[in-house]
């Protein structure tokens, strides 16, 4: 069996910078991205959000940019958090639909709450998206959850498969007089015929709850076809200290619902200055585009892409 960790290895320091953060220093990021690709037109569409430190506004702006080569992107749509009645815009995914249109699934925190939810908007092309046309497709309270966020979506003639981050099911473990910190998040899968109504969510990827580098985070970032199943990228972290600076791992899945982590002896890829996170893998024929948030020397995060030939 081919080893994907070796075959797809790339140096994140050599990646092409797609977007730079809105400021310098820790807390200024650009990323929270996902990428859609339309094979008929050869169009790449990337969603990203710009973020400032907590005391300066958090995730204030989201945008969509398009490209013909997956490297050079031109921004065609944007919205600020006021247009979403939001405290912070988070991860979104712009993708083509089987009927020839485009959708943007986007997560955000409702203003005045600690509730993240996922909305969708539709248009015939990315530049025609309208934030006021959005409808909520995943409201966490309907599933007994406190939040649901960071979606990525795959659509074909059989329906829609949406993966999202949610709270972990396992809580802190009490052992005698000691309390061991519990996992922070997990990943669920929501399946829909039309991508608008999601009756259920299913836990598919959960943290082990130990003290490893990925012991308390289990946030899937993307899937690509690999051999007879899928290869997944995911974000892991040890404790809340690693929040915002997670690292990337790999996992194999036969069906997109059961995942086995690949042991790479630590994070598969990371920055010498911190994290490489939200690694979104997009396979186009025999090439894999890796889009990722990269910690720079000053502590900010930029948005980069590295291309690997299979």
C-alpha positions as CSV (number, residue, x, y, z in Angstrom):
1,X,0.0,0.0,0.0
2,X,1.3,3.5,-0.8
3,X,2.1,5.6,2.2
4,X,0.2,8.9,1.8
5,X,2.1,10.6,4.6
6,X,5.3,10.2,2.5
7,X,3.9,10.5,-1.0
8,X,2.1,13.8,-0.2
9,X,4.7,15.3,2.1
10,X,5.3,19.0,1.5
11,X,7.2,21.8,3.2
12,X,4.7,24.5,4.3
13,X,7.4,27.1,4.5
14,X,7.7,26.9,0.7
15,X,4.0,27.4,0.0
16,X,2.6,30.2,-2.1
17,X,1.0,32.9,0.0
18,X,-2.5,33.5,-1.2
19,X,-3.6,36.1,1.4
20,X,-1.9,37.9,4.2
21,X,-3.5,38.7,7.6
22,X,-5.1,42.1,8.3
23,X,-2.5,43.0,11.0
24,X,0.8,42.0,12.5
25,X,1.1,39.8,15.6
26,X,-0.8,37.1,17.5
27,X,-4.5,37.1,16.9
28,X,-4.4,38.4,13.3
29,X,-5.3,35.6,10.9
30,X,-6.5,34.9,7.4
31,X,-7.8,31.4,6.8
32,X,-10.7,29.4,8.1
33,X,-11.0,28.4,4.5
34,X,-12.4,25.7,2.3
35,X,-12.2,25.3,-1.5
36,X,-14.6,24.3,-4.2
37,X,-13.7,23.2,-7.7
38,X,-15.9,23.0,-10.8
39,X,-14.4,20.6,-13.3
40,X,-16.7,21.8,-16.1
41,X,-15.4,25.4,-16.0
42,X,-12.1,24.7,-14.3
43,X,-13.0,27.2,-11.6
44,X,-11.5,27.1,-8.1
45,X,-13.4,29.1,-5.4
46,X,-12.0,29.6,-2.0
47,X,-13.8,31.0,1.1
48,X,-11.6,32.6,3.8
49,X,-12.2,34.8,6.8
50,X,-10.1,37.6,8.2
51,X,-9.7,37.8,12.0
52,X,-8.3,40.3,14.4
53,X,-7.5,39.7,18.1
54,X,-10.5,39.2,20.5
55,X,-10.3,42.8,21.8
56,X,-10.3,44.1,18.2
57,X,-13.2,42.4,16.7
58,X,-12.5,38.7,16.1
59,X,-13.7,37.3,12.7
60,X,-14.8,40.5,11.1
61,X,-15.0,39.6,7.5
62,X,-15.5,36.7,5.1
63,X,-14.8,36.5,1.4
64,X,-14.9,34.3,-1.7
65,X,-12.2,34.5,-4.4
66,X,-12.0,32.5,-7.6
67,X,-9.1,31.2,-9.7
68,X,-8.4,29.3,-12.9
69,X,-5.2,27.6,-11.6
70,X,-5.8,27.2,-7.9
71,X,-2.9,29.5,-7.1
72,X,-3.8,33.1,-8.1
73,X,-7.2,34.2,-6.7
74,X,-9.3,37.2,-7.4
75,X,-11.8,38.2,-4.7
76,X,-15.4,38.4,-6.0
77,X,-17.6,38.5,-2.9
78,X,-17.3,39.6,0.8
79,X,-19.4,40.4,3.8
80,X,-18.6,41.7,7.3
81,X,-20.0,40.3,10.5
82,X,-22.6,43.0,10.8
83,X,-24.3,41.6,7.7
84,X,-24.6,38.3,9.6
85,X,-25.7,39.9,12.9
86,X,-22.7,38.0,14.2
87,X,-19.9,38.3,16.8
88,X,-17.5,36.5,14.5
89,X,-17.5,34.9,11.1
90,X,-15.9,31.4,11.1
91,X,-15.2,28.7,8.5
92,X,-17.2,28.5,5.2
93,X,-17.2,26.5,2.0
94,X,-18.2,27.7,-1.4
95,X,-18.8,24.9,-3.9
96,X,-20.6,24.1,-7.2
97,X,-23.9,22.2,-7.0
98,X,-25.0,19.3,-9.2
99,X,-27.5,21.6,-10.9
100,X,-24.9,24.1,-12.1
101,X,-25.2,26.7,-9.4
102,X,-23.0,27.6,-6.4
103,X,-23.6,27.5,-2.7
104,X,-21.8,29.0,0.3
105,X,-22.1,27.2,3.6
106,X,-20.8,29.5,6.3
107,X,-20.6,29.3,10.1
108,X,-20.7,32.2,12.5
109,X,-21.4,33.1,16.1
110,X,-24.7,34.9,16.7
111,X,-24.2,38.3,18.2
112,X,-24.7,38.3,22.0
113,X,-24.5,34.5,22.3
114,X,-21.9,31.7,22.3
115,X,-23.9,29.8,19.7
116,X,-22.3,28.9,16.4
117,X,-24.5,27.8,13.6
118,X,-24.3,27.1,9.8
119,X,-26.2,29.0,7.1
120,X,-26.3,28.6,3.3
121,X,-26.8,31.0,0.4
122,X,-27.2,30.2,-3.2
123,X,-26.4,31.9,-6.5
124,X,-25.7,31.1,-10.2
125,X,-22.1,32.2,-9.6
126,X,-19.9,33.1,-6.6
127,X,-19.9,36.8,-7.3
128,X,-23.7,36.9,-7.1
129,X,-24.0,35.6,-3.6
130,X,-26.1,37.7,-1.3
131,X,-25.7,37.5,2.5
132,X,-29.3,38.5,3.1
133,X,-30.5,35.5,1.2
134,X,-29.0,33.0,3.7
135,X,-31.0,30.4,5.5
136,X,-30.0,28.4,8.5
137,X,-29.4,24.7,7.7
138,X,-27.8,23.5,11.0
139,X,-29.0,25.1,14.2
140,X,-27.2,23.3,17.1
141,X,-30.1,23.4,19.6
142,X,-32.1,21.1,17.3
143,X,-29.6,18.4,17.9
144,X,-29.0,19.1,21.6
145,X,-25.6,20.7,20.9
146,X,-24.2,24.0,22.1
147,X,-22.5,24.8,18.8
148,X,-22.0,23.5,15.2
149,X,-19.4,25.1,13.0
150,X,-16.5,24.8,10.5
151,X,-18.4,23.0,7.7
152,X,-17.0,21.3,4.6
153,X,-19.3,19.8,2.1
154,X,-19.3,17.3,-0.8
155,X,-22.2,17.3,-3.3
156,X,-23.1,15.0,-6.2
157,X,-26.2,13.6,-7.8
158,X,-26.8,11.3,-4.8
159,X,-27.0,14.2,-2.3
160,X,-24.9,16.3,0.1
161,X,-22.5,15.2,2.9
162,X,-21.6,18.0,5.3
163,X,-18.9,17.5,8.0
164,X,-18.8,20.0,10.9
165,X,-17.1,20.5,14.3
166,X,-19.2,20.1,17.5
167,X,-18.6,19.7,21.2
168,X,-17.0,16.4,22.3
169,X,-19.4,13.8,23.8
170,X,-16.8,12.7,26.5
171,X,-16.4,15.1,29.4
172,X,-13.7,15.4,32.0
173,X,-12.7,12.2,33.7
174,X,-12.7,12.0,37.5
175,X,-10.1,9.7,39.0
176,X,-10.3,9.8,42.7
177,X,-9.5,13.4,43.7
178,X,-8.1,14.3,40.3
179,X,-10.0,15.6,37.3
180,X,-8.5,14.9,33.9
181,X,-9.3,17.4,31.2
182,X,-11.8,16.1,28.7
183,X,-11.8,16.4,24.9
184,X,-12.8,19.8,23.4
185,X,-14.4,18.9,20.1
186,X,-15.4,16.2,17.6
187,X,-16.6,15.9,14.0
188,X,-20.1,15.0,12.9
189,X,-21.5,14.1,9.5
190,X,-24.9,15.4,8.3
191,X,-26.4,13.8,5.2
192,X,-29.1,15.4,3.0
193,X,-30.8,14.8,-0.3
194,X,-30.9,18.5,-1.2
195,X,-28.3,20.1,1.1
196,X,-30.9,22.2,2.8
197,X,-32.6,19.8,5.2
198,X,-30.4,17.7,7.5
199,X,-32.5,15.5,9.8
200,X,-29.6,14.0,11.7
201,X,-26.0,14.4,12.6
202,X,-23.7,11.4,13.3
203,X,-20.4,11.4,15.3
204,X,-17.7,10.1,13.0
205,X,-14.4,11.4,14.4
206,X,-13.6,11.9,18.1
207,X,-10.5,12.7,20.2
208,X,-8.9,9.9,22.3
209,X,-9.0,12.0,25.4
210,X,-5.3,11.3,26.3
211,X,-2.2,13.5,26.6
212,X,-0.9,13.0,23.1
213,X,-0.4,16.0,20.7
214,X,-4.0,15.3,19.4
215,X,-5.5,14.0,22.5
216,X,-8.3,16.6,22.9
217,X,-9.2,17.8,19.4
218,X,-10.7,15.9,16.5
219,X,-11.7,18.4,13.8
220,X,-11.7,16.9,10.3
221,X,-10.7,19.4,7.6
222,X,-11.1,17.6,4.3
223,X,-11.3,14.3,2.4
224,X,-9.9,13.2,-0.9
225,X,-10.3,10.0,-2.9
226,X,-7.5,7.6,-2.0
227,X,-7.1,4.0,-3.3
228,X,-10.4,2.3,-2.4
229,X,-11.6,4.9,0.1
230,X,-10.6,8.4,1.4
231,X,-7.7,10.2,2.9
232,X,-8.6,12.8,5.5
233,X,-6.8,15.8,6.9
234,X,-7.6,16.8,10.5
235,X,-6.7,19.2,13.3
236,X,-5.5,18.0,16.7
237,X,-4.5,19.6,19.9
238,X,-3.5,18.7,23.5
239,X,-5.4,21.2,25.7
240,X,-7.2,24.5,25.4
241,X,-3.7,26.1,25.5
242,X,-3.4,24.9,21.8
243,X,-6.6,26.6,20.8
244,X,-5.9,28.6,17.6
245,X,-2.6,26.8,17.1
246,X,-3.6,23.3,16.2
247,X,-1.6,20.8,14.1
248,X,-2.4,18.6,11.2
249,X,-2.8,14.8,11.1
250,X,-3.8,12.3,8.5
251,X,-6.4,9.5,8.6
252,X,-7.7,6.8,6.2
253,X,-11.4,5.9,5.8
254,X,-13.1,3.2,3.7
255,X,-16.4,5.1,3.6
256,X,-16.2,8.6,5.1
257,X,-17.7,7.5,8.4
258,X,-15.0,5.4,10.0
259,X,-11.5,6.8,10.3
260,X,-8.1,5.3,11.3
261,X,-5.4,7.8,12.2
262,X,-2.1,7.4,10.4
263,X,0.8,7.4,13.0
264,X,3.4,9.9,11.7
265,X,5.2,10.2,15.1
266,X,3.7,13.6,15.8
267,X,1.9,16.3,13.7
268,X,2.2,15.5,10.0
269,X,3.1,19.1,9.1
270,X,3.7,22.2,11.1
271,X,5.3,25.7,11.0
272,X,8.6,26.3,12.7
273,X,6.7,29.2,14.4
274,X,3.6,27.4,15.5
275,X,0.8,25.7,13.6
276,X,-0.3,24.6,10.2
277,X,-4.0,24.1,10.5
278,X,-7.2,23.9,8.5
279,X,-5.3,21.9,5.9
280,X,-7.8,21.5,3.0
281,X,-6.8,18.9,0.5
282,X,-8.2,19.2,-3.0
283,X,-7.4,16.4,-5.5
284,X,-7.6,17.4,-9.2
285,X,-6.6,14.4,-11.3
286,X,-3.1,13.5,-10.3
287,X,-2.4,16.7,-8.3
288,X,-3.3,17.5,-4.8
289,X,-3.6,21.2,-3.7
290,X,-3.1,21.7,0.0
291,X,-4.5,25.0,1.3
292,X,-3.5,25.9,4.9
293,X,-3.3,28.5,7.6
294,X,0.3,29.0,8.5
295,X,1.8,30.7,11.7
296,X,4.3,33.3,10.7
297,X,7.3,34.4,12.7
298,X,5.4,37.4,14.2
299,X,2.6,35.1,15.4
300,X,0.0,36.0,12.8
301,X,-1.4,33.5,10.3
302,X,-1.4,33.8,6.5
303,X,-3.1,31.6,4.0
304,X,-1.0,29.4,1.7
305,X,-1.1,26.7,-0.9
306,X,1.3,23.9,-1.8
307,X,0.9,21.6,-4.8
308,X,1.9,18.0,-4.8
309,X,2.1,15.7,-7.8
310,X,1.0,12.1,-7.2
